[in-house]
Amino acid sequence: MAGTATTEFRWKPPPQPTPQQQTISDSDSDSGSDSENHQHRHNDLSNSIFKAYLDCHSSSSPSSIDLAKIQSFLASSSSGAVSCLICLERIKRTDPTWSCTSSCFAVFHLFCIQSWARQCLDLQAARAVTRPSSSPTETEAVWNCPKCRSSYQKSKIPRRYLCYCGKEEDPPADNPWILPHSCGEVCERPLSSNCGHCCLLLCHPGPCASCPKLVKAKCFCGGVEDVRRCGHKNFSCGDVCERVLDCNVHQCREICHDGECPPCRERAVYRCCCGKVKEEKDCCERVFRCEASCENMLNCGKHVCERGCHSGECGLCPYQGKRSCPCGKRFYQGLSCDVVAPLCGGTCDKVLGCGYHRCPERCHRGSCLETCRIVVTKSCRCGGTKKQVPCHQELACERKCQRVRDCARHACRRRCCDGECPPCSEICGKRLRCRNHKCQSPCHQGPCAPCPIMVTISCACGETHFEVPCGTETNQKPPRCRKLCHITQLCRHGQNQKPHKCHYGACPPCRLLCDEEYPCGHKCKLRCHGPRPPPNREFMIKPTKKMLNIQAESTPGSPCPRCPELVWRPCVGHHLAAEKMMVCSDKTQFACDNLCGNPLPCGNHYCSFTCHPLEIKNSSLDKRSETCEKCDLRCQKERTPRCQHPCPRRCHPGDCPPCKTLVKRSCHCGTMVHAFECIYYNTLSEKDQTKARSCCGPCHRKLPNCTHLCPEICHPGQCPLPEKCGKKVVARCKCLTLKKEWLCQDVQAAHRATGSDPKEVPKNQFGVGLLPCDSNCKSKLQMAESVLQQRNVKVIEEKEEPSGKNASKRRKKRERGQDIKETTRLQKLAVATKRILMVVMLMAMLAAVTYYGYKGILWLSDWMNELEEHRQKSRRYPRI
């Protein structure tokens, strides 16, 4: 949050203005009003002022960055795009303001920065009450800039509305010729380089530019003296430095540079401190030590030097002179250096590593115990637990600290906390007022710092731009750029068009005449309607990847309208003296009042329509067209050979096609029906027709005198000799007892002999009664009469005994059916009673299930409520 980031967006056109607003925006159009011209003159003037400063500095130098920041502040102030980071409202010319003078130079409302400072100080006071501190630096109340977080004393809370340079209180807001919130005088603030000069620009926002005074200065190496700008008097002459290095032997071979010369890198062979090893080293590393030990004999002649590689004398033997026992309580004088000092036998009493206890062992050589093992009573850091533990062991309980940290949102939750809870390490994560980002600072109390990101709003070409705080870009308008549009026109007048200025969206349409030549030879006299180049991408606040990947396409031009010239046109039927004046591009055809008169395709009639389009063929005499009248009359020609069927086609040229109509003819006996084509049947002779109609099978017609069929082959006319039937027939007597086979013609002759016509004899009586009855016939008649009498007696007995054992099965079934019907009527009441009981039992079961189900749901709800209360208690009072 301490730094400042910039994000570049492109402007999205605002919604359509109201008529009242349209009149205002029209004054700011391409021609521009006085205020817009003044703004553009101001931009050009600022560019000319800063050009001399920017030309002499590199784009990455701090001075160039400060100059770019000043220019951006001036562009934002002149266009009215300065917004307060705290309230995100636009700063008007009449609003009292305050600007940071540390590093960011951001502009705020005076009331907003005063409220911000009071909140910061109140929050520090509340924190000091809850967590008192002994250091005076922490108790000193300060407040921070909302953007750069620079610290200010409590006494520096702004009380007055001052201009940018701080010389004038309540600067005038009604002067349109000076910058808003500026006094209009020379800045005269001391420059940051501490050169003793003052800023020569007019009262301005942002940092002061580098000092422009001309002074005499030397280069970094001191070899060249030149007249330079005071803000850039430190320069390099470009020659070799040649200053003596730290080795006092060699000279610096670098190009004239700022600061200390680098270490000497001349290579040579050097000896170590003891002189035993030779190595090739850089001059700056010529003094080095080898890894071998000294091992020179000391002055005692008994011990050797235990030091590593060194220069100079080894020194005296460390074992000579006055020595003591290992614990240091008893001293010995006059011992030889090769004799070990004896132990005193007393307690060691050296202070152990814990700093509280002493070594309990007897005087000994070597180090004492590393860890103190004396058992003591210790309390943990939080003071909640006391326990006897060894002295070297730290005691910490498992209790978690429940104190709230400085953020007043999260608990400490540190095990065995000593009361000094560390600052909250969580990220704040609250949504900032810009509505685009979240607070990335550690969790804190009070309002979050404003969003530090600055949004760059630029024109379409990017040459003119200014920065606004994040969250206010939606209310800003894009800067007006005076550069020319670089889009190449695609119409045929591209090189002849008047150039226009940088813009968003599509280029203005071409206003020249089209002059495109028609195929007929005339030219288009409308304004240019050719293709348009692809428009610039519209400015969007938050463009998505999909929108960024969309490639703008050129708009295809509309074709030229139809030719409007007048020409003479003939009618569609090309009749003489029927021409008419029409528009050249109008391809519609007209008809005159004459009849068409062209022969129809049938070749028998002529077109009776009025004038209509014709299809003219190569022959001048043959004028035919599909649009002529169609002859819908039936063909009235006589067919050859003649038949009763008319021609099925419409009126047509040439002969009629052969008649293919099917003619049905039955055979002579009527058994089969033949189907013949009309043209085939009519071309046959009468003999061939009779032969073709025959089915070639037996005649299936019935003879007139008997029931037999005709035995001849299918033939026309009556069946020959019906009285000469040769079929066999059974002849019987009157009682049908005797029978004999006769020929059918004999049976017919016998019936004629009895005076009956064979045609009138029924089929079942044909041949009956022709044979005389004999004695056998009479005995059979008597036996038949006795059998009939016996059958009549049995029927009478069955009627007298209806309920006996010999009753017929049909009578028993009839009686059983009557009994069943009587029992069914008796059981109706029982069935109705059973149904009523079943309904009552079903209702009772439903009532019981509903009652006990409701009781069960209530019990389950109470049990779940008790379980939820138990969980809340366990959360509220967790086990430690």
LOBAMI-921888 format. One record per residue (C-alpha): x, y, z. Coordinates in steps of 0.1 Angstrom, whole numbers, padded with zeros to 4 digits, always signed. Layout:
XYZ;...
REM end
This chain:
+0000+0000+0000;+0030+0023+0005;+0039+0024-0032;+0019+0039-0061;+0009+0018-0090;-0006+0031-0123;-0030+0013-0145;-0039+0025-0180;-0076+0023-0191;-0093+0037-0221;-0123+0059-0220;-0157+0046-0227;-0181+0071-0242;-0207+0084-0217;-0245+0078-0223;-0264+0101-0246;-0269+0136-0231;-0302+0153-0227;-0311+0182-0250;-0299+0207-0225;-0266+0189-0221;-0264+0185-0259;-0263+0222-0263;-0234+0224-0239;-0215+0195-0255;-0219+0210-0289;-0199+0240-0279;-0170+0216-0272;-0171+0199-0306;-0144+0198-0332;-0144+0235-0338;-0142+0242-0301;-0150+0271-0278;-0128+0296-0262;-0123+0275-0231;-0113+0245-0251;-0089+0266-0272;-0075+0280-0240;-0070+0245-0226;-0052+0233-0258;-0030+0264-0257;-0023+0256-0221;-0013+0220-0231;+0009+0233-0259;+0025+0259-0236;+0033+0233-0209;+0048+0210-0236;+0071+0238-0248;+0081+0247-0212;+0090+0211-0202;+0106+0202-0235;+0138+0221-0226;+0139+0202-0192;+0132+0168-0207;+0157+0171-0236;+0186+0173-0212;+0177+0143-0190;+0172+0106-0197;+0137+0092-0193;+0148+0070-0163;+0164+0097-0143;+0147+0109-0111;+0145+0144-0125;+0126+0132-0156;+0102+0113-0134;+0095+0144-0113;+0090+0165-0144;+0066+0139-0158;+0047+0139-0125;+0045+0178-0126;+0032+0177-0162;+0006+0151-0153;-0005+0172-0123;-0008+0202-0145;-0028+0183-0171;-0052+0169-0145;-0056+0203-0128;-0063+0222-0160;-0088+0196-0172;-0106+0195-0138;-0098+0157-0133;-0083+0160-0098;-0101+0139-0073;-0098+0135-0035;-0085+0100-0026;-0105+0100+0007;-0140+0108-0005;-0134+0101-0042;-0152+0133-0052;-0139+0157-0078;-0120+0187-0064;-0136+0219-0076;-0118+0252-0081;-0136+0266-0050;-0129+0237-0027;-0102+0242+0000;-0074+0217-0005;-0042+0204+0011;-0014+0186-0008;+0012+0162+0006;+0047+0177+0006;+0067+0145+0014;+0068+0123-0017;+0034+0117-0034;+0022+0153-0036;-0014+0141-0037;-0042+0167-0034;-0070+0162-0008;-0100+0182+0004;-0090+0202+0035;-0119+0189+0055;-0112+0153+0044;-0075+0154+0054;-0084+0170+0088;-0109+0142+0095;-0084+0116+0084;-0057+0130+0107;-0081+0131+0137;-0091+0095+0131;-0055+0084+0130;-0047+0102+0162;-0077+0089+0180;-0069+0053+0170;-0033+0057+0182;-0046+0071+0215;-0070+0042+0220;-0042+0017+0212;-0019+0034+0237;-0045+0030+0264;-0049-0007+0258;-0012-0014+0253;+0010+0011+0271;+0045+0014+0259;+0076+0027+0277;+0095+0040+0246;+0090+0077+0239;+0090+0072+0201;+0060+0050+0203;+0041+0074+0225;+0046+0103+0201;+0014+0108+0181;+0017+0110+0144;-0006+0107+0114;+0001+0094+0079;-0006+0106+0044;-0034+0085+0030;-0014+0077-0002;+0023+0076+0005;+0019+0068+0043;+0045+0095+0051;+0043+0105+0088;+0034+0140+0101;+0034+0153+0136;+0002+0162+0154;+0011+0199+0151;+0012+0196+0113;-0025+0190+0110;-0035+0215+0083;-0056+0244+0097;-0056+0268+0067;-0062+0266+0030;-0029+0275+0013;-0017+0275-0023;+0007+0249-0036;+0038+0269-0027;+0023+0279+0008;+0028+0316+0004;-0008+0327+0000;-0038+0318+0022;-0072+0312+0004;-0059+0316-0031;-0084+0331-0056;-0107+0307-0074;-0123+0331-0098;-0092+0338-0119;-0095+0317-0151;-0059+0326-0161;-0041+0308-0133;-0041+0272-0122;-0068+0262-0097;-0056+0264-0060;-0025+0283-0071;-0015+0318-0063;+0000+0325-0097;+0033+0337-0084;+0068+0322-0086;+0070+0290-0064;+0103+0300-0046;+0103+0268-0025;+0138+0255-0016;+0149+0227-0039;+0154+0192-0026;+0191+0191-0038;+0200+0217-0010;+0219+0237-0036;+0207+0270-0020;+0185+0280-0050;+0147+0281-0052;+0121+0268-0077;+0116+0292-0106;+0083+0278-0119;+0050+0294-0111;+0031+0280-0081;+0024+0244-0092;+0013+0210-0078;+0038+0181-0074;+0075+0182-0068;+0097+0210-0079;+0119+0206-0110;+0157+0204-0108;+0176+0236-0103;+0180+0254-0137;+0208+0278-0125;+0241+0277-0144;+0271+0270-0123;+0307+0259-0128;+0313+0223-0119;+0339+0196-0123;+0334+0161-0135;+0336+0131-0111;+0373+0126-0116;+0380+0163-0114;+0398+0165-0148;+0372+0186-0166;+0355+0218-0155;+0323+0230-0174;+0292+0253-0170;+0263+0231-0161;+0228+0233-0147;+0229+0233-0110;+0204+0204-0108;+0227+0183-0130;+0262+0196-0122;+0274+0161-0114;+0286+0147-0148;+0311+0123-0163;+0337+0136-0187;+0339+0102-0205;+0377+0099-0200;+0396+0074-0179;+0394+0081-0142;+0432+0077-0134;+0428+0082-0097;+0452+0063-0074;+0435+0033-0059;+0437+0021-0022;+0468+0000-0030;+0487+0034-0037;+0504+0017-0066;+0479+0014-0095;+0454+0038-0110;+0417+0034-0118;+0411+0024-0154;+0373+0029-0153;+0355+0057-0172;+0349+0088-0152;+0324+0078-0126;+0306+0088-0094;+0315+0075-0060;+0345+0055-0048;+0367+0037-0073;+0363-0001-0074;+0389-0024-0058;+0422-0029-0077;+0420-0060-0099;+0456-0061-0111;+0469-0098-0109;+0502-0107-0093;+0519-0134-0072;+0519-0127-0034;+0530-0145-0002;+0508-0152+0027;+0514-0136+0061;+0537-0164+0073;+0556-0165+0040;+0552-0202+0034;+0526-0201+0005;+0527-0182-0028;+0495-0176-0048;+0483-0154-0078;+0458-0129-0064;+0442-0096-0072;+0459-0066-0058;+0430-0059-0035;+0434-0094-0020;+0472-0094-0017;+0471-0098+0021;+0458-0133+0029;+0464-0162+0053;+0472-0198+0044;+0455-0228+0060;+0487-0241+0077;+0495-0234+0114;+0525-0214+0125;+0543-0242+0146;+0573-0219+0154;+0592-0226+0187;+0583-0202+0215;+0608-0185+0237;+0605-0213+0263;+0620-0239+0239;+0593-0264+0250;+0561-0254+0232;+0553-0244+0196;+0530-0215+0185;+0494-0227+0181;+0482-0197+0162;+0474-0199+0125;+0492-0181+0097;+0502-0146+0110;+0528-0119+0106;+0552-0106+0131;+0566-0123+0164;+0548-0153+0179;+0549-0139+0215;+0557-0154+0249;+0548-0189+0261;+0513-0187+0277;+0522-0213+0303;+0549-0192+0320;+0545-0170+0351;+0517-0171+0377;+0491-0198+0371;+0460-0210+0390;+0439-0241+0394;+0410-0247+0369;+0385-0231+0392;+0407-0201+0398;+0407-0202+0437;+0443-0212+0443;+0474-0197+0426;+0508-0212+0420;+0541-0194+0415;+0572-0207+0399;+0558-0237+0381;+0576-0248+0350;+0557-0242+0317;+0557-0280+0310;+0541-0288+0344;+0502-0289+0346;+0487-0268+0374;+0473-0292+0401;+0436-0292+0412;+0427-0274+0445;+0402-0300+0456;+0375-0274+0464;+0341-0268+0449;+0342-0254+0414;+0316-0226+0420;+0317-0213+0385;+0285-0197+0372;+0266-0220+0349;+0250-0211+0316;+0217-0203+0333;+0233-0173+0351;+0217-0182+0385;+0234-0213+0398;+0270-0224+0403;+0288-0256+0394;+0285-0281+0424;+0314-0304+0413;+0349-0303+0426;+0376-0284+0409;+0380-0300+0374;+0396-0294+0341;+0375-0287+0310;+0341-0269+0308;+0314-0272+0334;+0280-0287+0328;+0263-0273+0297;+0228-0275+0312;+0218-0266+0347;+0198-0296+0361;+0188-0280+0395;+0150-0284+0400;+0133-0251+0406;+0097-0238+0407;+0089-0219+0375;+0058-0202+0362;+0048-0201+0325;+0049-0170+0304;+0012-0162+0309;+0014-0169+0347;-0014-0194+0347;+0007-0225+0356;+0035-0231+0382;+0056-0263+0382;+0089-0277+0394;+0112-0283+0364;+0150-0284+0358;+0165-0249+0355;+0175-0253+0319;+0140-0263+0308;+0115-0236+0297;+0079-0239+0310;+0050-0232+0287;+0014-0241+0292;-0012-0251+0265;-0036-0223+0273;-0044-0201+0242;-0045-0163+0247;-0080-0149+0243;-0070-0112+0242;-0080-0092+0211;-0052-0079+0190;-0046-0043+0179;-0070-0048+0150;-0099-0054+0174;-0111-0081+0151;-0090-0113+0157;-0080-0130+0189;-0043-0136+0198;-0047-0174+0200;-0010-0178+0209;-0001-0205+0233;+0011-0193+0267;+0012-0156+0258;+0031-0133+0280;+0006-0105+0275;+0025-0087+0248;+0004-0099+0219;+0021-0095+0185;+0004-0073+0159;-0022-0091+0138;-0007-0109+0108;-0039-0113+0089;-0046-0093+0057;-0073-0067+0061;-0091-0076+0029;-0118-0050+0032;-0132-0035+0000;-0118+0000-0006;-0138+0029-0015;-0128+0026-0051;-0148-0006-0053;-0121-0022-0075;-0095-0034-0050;-0092-0048-0015;-0070-0035+0014;-0037-0054+0014;-0024-0039+0046;-0022-0060+0078;-0055-0061+0098;-0060-0027+0115;-0085-0006+0132;-0103+0024+0117;-0108+0032+0081;-0085+0017+0054;-0061+0038+0035;-0073+0050+0001;-0065+0029-0029;-0030+0040-0040;-0034+0029-0077;-0036+0058-0102;-0055+0052-0134;-0041+0068-0165;-0067+0082-0189;-0053+0088-0223;-0065+0098-0257;-0067+0073-0286;-0031+0077-0297;-0017+0079-0261;+0001+0112-0266;-0021+0131-0242;-0030+0116-0208;-0034+0124-0172;-0038+0103-0140;-0068+0101-0117;-0073+0080-0085;-0087+0046-0089;-0125+0046-0085;-0130+0080-0102;-0122+0070-0138;-0158+0064-0146;-0166+0101-0141;-0137+0114-0162;-0137+0124-0198;-0108+0116-0221;-0083+0144-0228;-0087+0162-0261;-0056+0155-0283;-0044+0179-0310;-0025+0152-0329;-0037+0141-0363;-0055+0108-0367;-0032+0081-0381;-0059+0059-0396;-0057+0055-0434;-0090+0061-0452;-0102+0032-0474;-0125+0051-0498;-0114+0063-0532;-0109+0099-0518;-0084+0089-0491;-0056+0111-0503;-0079+0141-0510;-0097+0141-0476;-0091+0169-0451;-0071+0155-0421;-0088+0153-0388;-0076+0151-0351;-0071+0121-0328;-0104+0106-0317;-0121+0075-0303;-0144+0053-0323;-0150+0056-0360;-0135+0083-0382;-0159+0110-0396;-0175+0101-0430;-0160+0114-0462;-0179+0145-0475;-0167+0145-0512;-0188+0135-0542;-0187+0098-0551;-0181+0102-0589;-0182+0064-0594;-0190+0054-0630;-0221+0032-0636;-0220+0003-0662;-0243+0024-0683;-0217+0052-0685;-0233+0077-0661;-0216+0088-0628;-0229+0088-0592;-0235+0123-0579;-0241+0115-0542;-0217+0120-0513;-0190+0093-0508;-0204+0061-0494;-0173+0039-0498;-0158+0016-0472;-0147+0030-0438;-0115+0020-0419;-0117-0001-0387;-0125+0023-0358;-0104+0027-0328;-0112+0005-0298;-0137+0021-0274;-0124+0031-0240;-0135+0006-0214;-0130+0008-0176;-0125-0029-0171;-0119-0046-0205;-0122-0084-0205;-0098-0106-0223;-0125-0114-0248;-0130-0077-0255;-0093-0071-0258;-0089-0100-0284;-0117-0086-0306;-0102-0072-0337;-0120-0042-0352;-0131-0047-0387;-0136-0022-0415;-0171-0012-0424;-0179-0022-0460;-0192+0007-0482;-0227+0007-0496;-0230+0003-0533;-0240+0032-0555;-0277+0037-0560;-0293+0030-0593;-0287+0054-0621;-0313+0082-0621;-0309+0093-0658;-0339+0092-0682;-0338+0070-0713;-0364+0057-0740;-0375+0021-0735;-0397-0002-0758;-0426-0022-0745;-0422-0058-0735;-0439-0071-0766;-0416-0050-0788;-0445-0035-0807;-0439-0007-0830;-0446+0029-0818;-0449+0018-0782;-0417+0034-0766;-0417+0052-0733;-0394+0076-0713;-0381+0058-0681;-0353+0060-0655;-0320+0043-0667;-0317+0021-0636;-0354+0012-0636;-0354-0023-0653;-0391-0027-0649;-0409-0035-0682;-0442-0020-0693;-0469-0034-0716;-0488-0015-0743;-0526-0019-0750;-0521-0041-0781;-0529-0078-0782;-0500-0103-0782;-0510-0123-0813;-0482-0148-0811;-0491-0185-0820;-0494-0208-0790;-0472-0239-0786;-0502-0261-0795;-0500-0247-0831;-0538-0245-0833;-0546-0212-0815;-0532-0177-0810;-0524-0158-0777;-0553-0135-0768;-0535-0117-0739;-0525-0081-0740;-0489-0071-0745;-0465-0092-0724;-0427-0101-0723;-0416-0123-0753;-0388-0147-0758;-0374-0139-0792;-0356-0168-0809;-0333-0168-0839;-0360-0170-0864;-0377-0137-0869;-0410-0154-0878;-0410-0176-0847;-0419-0156-0816;-0427-0178-0786;-0426-0172-0749;-0435-0191-0718;-0455-0162-0706;-0480-0165-0734;-0515-0179-0729;-0516-0216-0722;-0542-0235-0742;-0564-0253-0717;-0589-0268-0741;-0593-0306-0745;-0581-0322-0776;-0610-0325-0801;-0593-0345-0828;-0607-0379-0840;-0585-0408-0830;-0574-0434-0855;-0586-0461-0853;-0618-0447-0840;-0629-0454-0805;-0653-0441-0780;-0626-0427-0756;-0615-0391-0761;-0578-0380-0762;-0567-0374-0725;-0542-0346-0734;-0547-0309-0737;-0547-0293-0771;-0515-0303-0787;-0498-0303-0821;-0495-0335-0842;-0515-0368-0840;-0531-0381-0808;-0513-0409-0791;-0527-0445-0793;-0555-0452-0769;-0542-0471-0739;-0575-0473-0720;-0583-0507-0706;-0615-0523-0718;-0631-0550-0696;-0648-0580-0713;-0661-0611-0695;-0658-0646-0709;-0687-0664-0725;-0695-0685-0694;-0692-0654-0670;-0664-0669-0649;-0635-0646-0658;-0632-0609-0668;-0605-0600-0694;-0589-0565-0696;-0577-0554-0731;-0561-0522-0743;-0585-0503-0764;-0561-0500-0794;-0555-0538-0793;-0591-0549-0789;-0605-0526-0816;-0580-0538-0841;-0592-0575-0838;-0618-0590-0860;-0651-0604-0846;-0638-0640-0848;-0606-0630-0830;-0625-0610-0804;-0648-0641-0797;-0617-0663-0794;-0599-0638-0771;-0629-0636-0748;-0630-0674-0742;-0614-0685-0708;-0605-0719-0724;-0620-0738-0694;-0652-0758-0688;-0684-0739-0690;-0696-0732-0655;-0732-0724-0665;-0760-0745-0649;-0782-0766-0672;-0818-0755-0674;-0834-0789-0667;-0811-0802-0639;-0787-0791-0613;-0756-0801-0632;-0731-0778-0650;-0724-0776-0687;-0696-0801-0697;-0686-0781-0728;-0656-0757-0732;-0664-0720-0726;-0686-0710-0756;-0709-0682-0766;-0747-0686-0767;-0769-0713-0750;-0755-0746-0738;-0761-0773-0765;-0786-0803-0757;-0795-0797-0720;-0819-0827-0721;-0790-0851-0729;-0772-0848-0695;-0751-0879-0688;-0745-0874-0651;-0756-0901-0626;-0784-0894-0602;-0798-0915-0573;-0834-0925-0578;-0855-0934-0546;-0889-0946-0536;-0914-0925-0518;-0903-0938-0483;-0867-0932-0493;-0859-0968-0485;-0850-0981-0520;-0824-0963-0541;-0808-0968-0575;-0784-0949-0598;-0799-0936-0631;-0787-0913-0658;-0798-0877-0654;-0815-0878-0689;-0835-0909-0678;-0846-0892-0645;-0857-0862-0666;-0877-0885-0689;-0893-0903-0659;-0904-0870-0644;-0919-0860-0677;-0936-0893-0678;-0952-0886-0644;-0965-0853-0658;-0940-0830-0640;-0916-0806-0655;-0879-0813-0644;-0873-0775-0641;-0900-0772-0614;-0888-0803-0593;-0870-0791-0561;-0834-0802-0557;-0841-0824-0527;-0870-0841-0545;-0851-0847-0578;-0853-0885-0584;-0876-0893-0554;-0907-0914-0560;-0896-0929-0592;-0890-0964-0577;-0921-0985-0564;-0921-0995-0526;-0920-1032-0516;-0928-1053-0484;-0897-1042-0466;-0908-1007-0468;-0940-1014-0448;-0923-1033-0419;-0899-1004-0414;-0929-0979-0411;-0945-1000-0383;-0913-1001-0363;-0908-0964-0366;-0944-0957-0353;-0938-0979-0321;-0905-0960-0313;-0923-0927-0315;-0950-0938-0290;-0924-0949-0264;-0907-0916-0266;-0940-0898-0259;-0947-0919-0227;-0912-0910-0213;-0918-0873-0217;-0951-0875-0198;-0934-0894-0168;-0906-0868-0165;-0932-0840-0162;-0950-0859-0133;-0918-0864-0113;-0899-0830-0114;-0879-0836-0080;-0871-0872-0084;-0837-0888-0087;-0841-0893-0125;-0846-0856-0131;-0828-0842-0160;-0796-0823-0156;-0811-0792-0172;-0839-0791-0145;-0813-0795-0117;-0792-0766-0130;-0823-0744-0132;-0832-0752-0095;-0796-0746-0084;-0796-0711-0100;-0828-0702-0082;-0813-0712-0048;-0781-0691-0055;-0802-0661-0062;-0822-0665-0030;-0790-0668-0008;-0774-0637-0025;-0803-0615-0014;-0800-0627+0022;-0762-0619+0023;-0766-0583+0012;-0771-0570+0047;-0740-0589+0060;-0718-0575+0032;-0730-0539+0038;-0722-0544+0076;-0687-0556+0068;-0679-0527+0045;-0690-0502+0072;-0668-0519+0098;-0638-0518+0074;-0642-0480+0068;-0645-0473+0105;-0613-0493+0112;-0594-0475+0084;-0604-0441+0098;-0593-0451+0133;-0559-0463+0120;-0553-0430+0101;-0562-0410+0132;-0537-0430+0153;-0509-0427+0128;-0515-0389+0125;-0515-0384+0163;-0484-0405+0171;-0465-0391+0141;-0472-0355+0153;-0460-0365+0188;-0428-0380+0173;-0420-0349+0153;-0424-0327+0184;-0401-0350+0204;-0375-0350+0176;-0376-0311+0174;-0370-0309+0212;-0341-0333+0210;-0325-0313+0182;-0329-0280+0201;-0312-0295+0232;-0284-0308+0210;-0279-0273+0194;-0279-0256+0229;-0252-0281+0240;-0230-0273+0210;-0234-0235+0215;-0223-0239+0251;-0193-0260+0241;-0183-0233+0216;-0189-0205+0241;-0169-0222+0269;-0143-0244+0251;-0122-0268+0270;-0087-0256+0277;
REM end
